[in-house]
Amino acid sequence: MQGGEEEDEEEREELQILATDNLVLAGRLEDEVPHLEVYVYEDDADNLYVHHDIMLPAIPLAVEWVDLPVGKSSAGSDARGNFVAIGTMDPDIEIWNLDVVDSMYPDAILGQGAEDAANADKPKKKKKKKSKKVNDEFHVDSVLSLAANRHHRNLLASSSADKTIKLWDLNTAKCAKSYSYHTDKVCSVAWHPVEGTVLLSGSYDRTVVAADMRAPDAKAPRWGVESDVETVRWNPHDPNFFYVSTEGGMIHYHDARNAPADPSRSKAVWMLQAHDESISSFDINPVIPGYLVTGSTDKQVKLWNVQPSGPSMVVSRDLGVGKVFSTTFAPDQEVGFRLAVAGSKGAVQIWDTSTNAAVRSAFATKVPQAKGDGKERLVGLDEAETDSDSEEGESEDDGEAHGDKGWESMEE
């Protein structure tokens, strides 16, 4: 905001984000209008509100925070920014500046649409037909997953229903490399926490690949699972291992050093039937080792404690968000037990899991000193502030809010 005028002071105060605030990004579809909501969560005040939102061209499927100014190769490696990359049912990836309110256009577009945006001010020529043929320069189908590289900050990985993985250079906003490790839609990608060039990817071809992006022609280690992959995640506390969640409701835990010669003979360290339906979301607590969360289309959120003998369930809860599409732990030490949950009813809930008795018992040595009246803390928007929480809307939103099935239903 431009400074100066007195009437702006009140608005400035409302928009101000404090160092103690936590930001939550959520892709949402309301009344057929797709947008990204930027929430502020005030932990001490138990308050959650929408700070501002961004209109999107298509239904959002993947959201990833990026800390580098995009398209500015002269900015240097120390440059910092506050951006979000968004993958949608469209093949293009839009990158928006989160520090700008009421912005009309994204800061950058990764994909074929970048050319259209660059020529927006020029005299209109006959529109070129958009290419649908898989190629090395841009995606030609829905973008299902995004992963920013925290070691090489100018790199963003994306995976698509076009069966490819693309590596984008954010300095140039161009595709640096394209990879075809899978034979079906690639629904999840994750960078290795230590080896900054190793990317884990999972696909509907029921395989998971851990490939070094520097050696695209090398034979990459591959593991097989029992049904379509939903999410892949490295274990941040021991990066020799990774987790895979599947449509069959299973969690697989694998040792990356023990790749099978034949993916169909993959042996997991352990396997867990976490839900009877698809595990649509999964996360590992980055602060507390062995603390997992799963969310499913069965509307349940489950918390797990992984010990040397394997995982045990701590608590299962229906948080009233409908079919669960997203479960994400807060990344910071101070709020490590906070969990953001969202689902088919279009609602976001923040659960302070440290206030749950079973969690306190399971992680007794790690739970912070209890505060307040001992009741469980669950913070969401007031019902008056959200109007897409009818059960009726649930069936039509189910696929759209979660990239995988939505892609198929829209094609049909």
C-alpha positions in Angstrom: 0.0 0.0 0.0 1.1 3.5 -0.7 1.7 5.4 2.5 0.4 8.7 3.8 -3.3 9.3 3.9 -5.1 9.2 7.2 -8.1 7.2 5.9 -5.6 4.5 4.9 -4.3 4.0 8.4 -7.3 1.9 9.5 -7.0 -0.3 6.5 -3.3 -0.5 6.9 -3.7 -1.7 10.5 -6.3 -4.4 9.3 -3.9 -5.7 6.7 -0.8 -5.7 8.8 0.7 -9.1 9.4 2.6 -9.5 12.7 5.7 -11.6 13.4 3.5 -13.7 15.7 0.9 -14.4 13.0 0.8 -17.7 11.1 -0.2 -17.8 7.5 -2.2 -20.6 5.9 -2.9 -20.9 2.1 -6.0 -22.7 0.9 -7.2 -23.3 -2.6 -11.0 -23.1 -2.7 -14.0 -23.4 -5.0 -17.0 -21.3 -4.0 -20.1 -20.9 -6.2 -18.1 -22.3 -9.2 -15.5 -19.5 -8.7 -12.0 -20.8 -7.9 -9.7 -18.7 -5.7 -6.8 -18.9 -3.3 -7.5 -17.7 0.3 -4.7 -16.3 2.4 -5.6 -16.9 6.1 -4.1 -15.4 9.1 -4.1 -17.6 12.2 -3.5 -15.7 15.5 -2.4 -18.5 17.9 -2.7 -16.7 21.2 -6.1 -15.2 20.3 -7.5 -18.4 18.8 -8.5 -16.4 15.8 -8.6 -17.4 12.1 -9.6 -15.0 9.3 -9.2 -14.5 5.6 -6.6 -11.7 5.0 -7.2 -11.5 1.3 -7.9 -13.8 -1.7 -6.8 -14.2 -5.3 -9.1 -15.1 -8.2 -7.8 -18.1 -10.1 -8.4 -19.2 -13.8 -9.3 -22.8 -12.9 -9.9 -25.1 -10.0 -6.8 -25.2 -7.7 -5.1 -28.6 -7.2 -1.7 -27.7 -5.7 -0.3 -24.8 -3.7 3.4 -24.3 -2.9 5.1 -21.4 -1.1 8.1 -19.9 -2.9 10.6 -17.6 -1.2 12.4 -16.2 -4.3 11.4 -13.3 -6.5 10.4 -14.9 -9.8 11.8 -14.0 -13.2 14.5 -11.8 -11.8 17.8 -13.5 -12.5 19.7 -10.3 -11.4 18.2 -10.5 -7.9 21.0 -12.8 -6.7 20.8 -16.0 -4.6 20.2 -14.1 -1.4 17.0 -12.3 -2.7 13.9 -13.1 -0.6 10.3 -12.9 -1.5 6.9 -14.1 -0.5 5.2 -15.9 -3.4 2.9 -18.8 -4.1 2.9 -21.2 -7.0 -0.5 -22.6 -7.9 -1.3 -25.6 -10.0 -4.8 -25.9 -11.4 -7.0 -27.9 -13.8 -5.2 -25.8 -16.5 -1.7 -26.8 -17.7 -0.2 -23.4 -16.7 1.3 -22.7 -13.2 0.7 -19.2 -11.9 3.0 -17.5 -9.5 1.5 -14.7 -7.3 3.1 -12.2 -5.0 1.5 -12.7 -1.5 2.6 -9.3 -0.3 0.4 -7.5 -2.8 -3.3 -7.2 -2.1 -5.9 -6.9 -4.9 -3.3 -7.8 -7.5 -4.9 -8.3 -11.0 -2.3 -10.5 -12.6 0.2 -13.1 -11.5 3.9 -12.2 -11.4 4.8 -15.0 -13.7 3.2 -17.9 -15.6 5.1 -21.1 -16.1 3.8 -22.8 -19.3 2.3 -22.1 -22.7 0.1 -19.3 -21.2 3.2 -17.2 -20.5 3.4 -16.2 -24.2 -0.3 -15.1 -24.2 0.3 -13.0 -21.1 3.5 -11.4 -22.6 1.5 -10.4 -25.8 -1.6 -9.2 -23.9 -0.8 -5.5 -24.7 0.2 -6.1 -28.4 -2.2 -6.0 -31.3 -4.2 -9.2 -31.4 -3.2 -11.7 -34.0 -5.1 -14.8 -34.9 -5.0 -17.0 -31.8 -2.7 -19.9 -32.0 -4.3 -23.2 -31.1 -2.9 -24.4 -27.7 -0.7 -27.5 -28.1 -2.0 -30.7 -26.5 1.0 -32.7 -27.4 3.3 -33.7 -24.6 6.6 -31.9 -24.9 9.7 -30.7 -23.0 8.7 -27.1 -22.6 5.4 -27.0 -20.8 2.6 -29.1 -19.4 -0.4 -29.9 -21.6 -2.7 -31.1 -18.8 -3.7 -30.4 -15.2 -0.9 -29.7 -12.7 -1.4 -32.1 -9.8 1.6 -31.4 -7.5 4.3 -28.8 -6.9 7.5 -28.9 -4.8 9.9 -25.9 -4.3 13.5 -26.9 -3.8 14.8 -25.5 -0.4 18.5 -26.1 -1.3 18.4 -24.7 -4.9 15.8 -22.0 -4.4 15.4 -21.2 -8.1 14.1 -24.7 -8.8 10.4 -25.7 -8.7 9.2 -29.2 -9.6 5.8 -29.9 -11.0 3.9 -33.1 -11.9 1.0 -33.4 -14.2 -1.8 -35.5 -15.6 0.2 -35.4 -18.8 2.4 -38.1 -17.1 5.5 -35.8 -17.0 7.5 -34.1 -14.3 8.9 -30.6 -15.2 11.7 -28.7 -13.5 11.3 -24.9 -13.7 14.0 -22.3 -13.3 12.3 -19.5 -11.4 15.0 -17.0 -12.5 14.0 -17.3 -16.1 10.4 -18.7 -15.6 11.3 -21.4 -18.2 11.2 -25.2 -18.1 14.8 -26.4 -17.5 14.1 -30.1 -18.0 11.3 -32.5 -18.5 11.2 -36.1 -17.2 9.1 -39.1 -18.1 9.5 -41.7 -15.4 5.9 -42.7 -15.2 3.2 -44.2 -17.6 0.2 -42.6 -15.9 -0.7 -39.3 -14.2 2.0 -38.2 -11.7 0.1 -37.0 -8.6 2.9 -36.2 -6.0 6.5 -35.0 -6.0 8.8 -34.2 -3.0 12.4 -33.1 -2.9 14.9 -34.9 -0.6 15.5 -32.9 2.6 19.3 -33.3 2.4 20.2 -34.4 -1.2 18.9 -31.3 -3.0 18.9 -32.9 -6.5 16.9 -36.1 -5.6 13.2 -36.0 -6.3 10.6 -38.5 -5.2 7.5 -39.0 -7.4 4.4 -41.1 -7.2 1.9 -42.0 -9.9 -1.3 -43.7 -10.8 0.9 -46.3 -12.5 1.2 -47.6 -8.9 5.0 -46.9 -8.7 7.2 -44.5 -6.8 10.5 -43.3 -8.3 13.5 -41.6 -6.5 15.5 -40.0 -9.3 18.5 -37.7 -9.3 17.6 -34.8 -11.5 21.2 -34.4 -12.7 21.1 -37.9 -14.3 17.9 -38.1 -16.3 19.1 -41.0 -18.4 20.2 -43.1 -15.4 18.0 -46.0 -14.3 16.1 -44.6 -11.3 15.2 -46.7 -8.3 11.5 -47.7 -8.4 9.1 -49.2 -5.9 5.6 -50.6 -6.5 2.5 -50.3 -4.3 -0.9 -52.0 -4.2 -3.0 -49.1 -5.7 -2.8 -45.6 -7.1 -0.4 -43.4 -5.2 -1.9 -40.3 -3.5 1.1 -38.7 -1.7 4.8 -39.3 -1.4 6.9 -37.8 1.5 10.5 -38.1 2.7 11.0 -38.7 6.4 12.5 -35.3 7.5 13.9 -36.9 10.7 15.7 -39.8 8.8 15.9 -39.0 5.0 17.0 -42.6 4.2 13.3 -43.4 4.4 10.1 -42.3 2.7 6.3 -42.7 3.1 3.7 -43.4 0.4 0.0 -43.1 0.9 -2.4 -44.8 -1.5 -6.0 -44.8 -2.8 -6.5 -48.1 -1.1 -6.0 -46.5 2.3 -2.5 -47.8 2.9 0.6 -46.2 4.2 3.9 -47.8 3.0 7.2 -47.0 4.7 10.3 -47.7 2.6 14.1 -47.6 2.9 15.4 -45.7 -0.1 18.6 -47.6 0.1 16.8 -50.9 -0.6 15.4 -50.5 -4.1 14.0 -53.8 -5.6 15.2 -55.1 -8.9 11.5 -55.6 -9.8 9.0 -52.9 -8.4 6.3 -55.6 -8.0 8.5 -57.3 -5.4 8.9 -54.2 -3.3 9.3 -54.9 0.4 8.2 -52.1 2.8 9.8 -51.6 6.3 6.1 -51.6 7.4 2.7 -51.2 5.9 -0.4 -49.8 7.6 -4.1 -50.0 6.6 -4.8 -46.5 7.9 -8.3 -46.0 6.4 -10.8 -48.1 4.5 -11.1 -45.4 1.8 -8.5 -43.3 -0.1 -5.9 -41.4 2.0 -6.4 -38.1 0.3 -3.9 -36.2 2.5 -0.9 -37.1 4.6 1.8 -35.2 6.5 4.7 -35.8 8.8 5.3 -33.4 11.7 8.6 -31.6 10.9 9.3 -30.9 14.6 8.2 -34.0 16.4 9.7 -37.3 15.1 7.3 -40.2 14.5 4.2 -38.0 14.5 2.0 -38.5 11.4 -1.5 -37.4 10.3 -3.7 -39.0 7.7 -6.9 -37.6 6.2 -9.4 -39.6 4.1 -12.5 -39.3 2.0 -14.1 -41.3 4.9 -14.1 -37.8 6.6 -11.8 -39.0 9.4 -8.5 -37.3 10.5 -6.2 -39.8 12.3 -3.0 -39.0 14.2 -0.3 -41.7 14.5 2.7 -42.4 16.7 5.5 -44.3 14.9 7.7 -46.3 17.2 10.5 -48.8 16.3 7.8 -51.6 16.4 5.6 -49.6 13.9 2.8 -47.1 13.9 -0.1 -47.0 16.4 -3.2 -44.8 16.2 -3.4 -42.0 18.8 -6.7 -40.5 17.9 -9.3 -40.5 15.1 -11.6 -37.5 14.7 -14.3 -36.1 12.3 -13.5 -32.4 12.3 -16.7 -31.5 10.4 -14.8 -30.4 7.2 -16.5 -33.1 5.1 -14.3 -35.4 3.0 -10.7 -34.5 4.1 -8.6 -33.1 1.3 -5.7 -31.5 3.2 -3.9 -32.0 6.5 -0.8 -30.0 7.1 1.3 -29.5 10.2 2.7 -26.1 11.0 6.4 -25.9 10.1 7.6 -23.9 13.1 9.0 -25.2 16.4 6.7 -22.8 18.4 3.5 -24.1 16.9 4.6 -27.6 16.0 1.5 -29.3 17.3 -0.9 -27.1 15.2 -2.6 -28.9 12.3 -4.5 -27.2 9.5 -7.3 -29.4 8.0 -9.6 -28.6 5.1 -12.2 -30.6 3.1 -15.1 -30.8 0.8 -17.3 -28.4 2.8 -15.0 -25.6 2.0 -13.9 -25.1 5.6 -10.4 -24.7 7.1 -9.9 -25.8 10.8 -6.8 -25.3 12.9 -6.4 -28.0 15.6 -4.0 -27.5 18.4 -3.4 -31.3 18.8 -1.3 -30.7 22.0 -4.6 -30.0 23.8 -5.9 -33.5 23.1 -5.5 -35.9 26.0 -4.4 -38.9 23.9 -1.8 -36.8 22.1 -0.5 -35.5 25.4 -0.1 -39.0 26.6 1.6 -40.4 23.4 4.1 -37.5 23.1 4.3 -36.7 26.9 8.0 -35.6 26.7 7.4 -33.3 23.7 4.1 -31.6 24.5 4.4 -28.0 25.7 3.1 -26.9 29.1 -0.7 -27.0 29.1 -2.4 -23.7 29.0 -6.0 -22.5 29.2 -8.9 -24.4 30.6 -7.8 -27.9 29.5 -10.4 -28.0 26.7 -9.4 -29.0 23.2 -8.6 -26.1 20.9 -10.1 -26.2 17.4 -10.3 -22.9 15.5 -12.2 -22.2 12.3 -14.1 -19.4 10.7 -17.6 -18.6 12.1 -20.3 -20.4 10.2 -21.7 -17.1 9.1 -18.4 -16.4 7.3 -18.5 -19.6 5.2 -21.4 -20.5 3.0 -20.3 -23.6 1.2 -20.8 -26.1 4.0 -23.9 -27.9 2.8 -23.8 -31.6 2.4 -25.5 -31.1 -1.0 -22.4 -29.4 -2.5 -20.2 -32.1 -1.2 -20.6 -34.6 -3.9 -19.9 -32.2 -6.7 -16.9 -30.7 -4.9 -15.4 -34.0 -3.9 -13.3 -34.6 -7.0 -12.7 -31.0 -7.8 -11.1 -30.1 -4.5 -8.7 -33.1 -4.8 -6.8 -33.1 -8.0 -6.8 -36.7 -8.9 -10.4 -37.8 -9.3 -11.4 -34.3 -10.3 -9.3 -34.6 -13.4 -11.1 -37.7 -14.5 -14.6 -36.5 -13.7 -14.1 -33.3 -15.6 -12.8 -35.2 -18.6 -15.9 -37.4 -18.6 
